[in-house]
């Protein structure tokens, strides 16, 4: 089985967003996920929905002139039910 489909909800959302954005995944989607994970005070009680919304917000903030990035991140989360 493809590890992106079997490794968890945020991994699958990332995979779907990164493939929709295209190019090297670290250049855009990876930067969003990295900042979402490291750019805030740790919150061990964060829900998956809150993390999804954080990445959506960061996509819009980090790439304000490129709506396709925010749309891809949102579509990735929608595809996994968030």
Secondary structure, DSSP 8 states (H G I E B T S, - for coil): --HHHHS-HHHHHHHHHHHHH-S-GGGTHHHHHHHHHHSS---TT--HHHHHHHHHHHHHHHTTT-HHHHHHHHHHHHHTT-
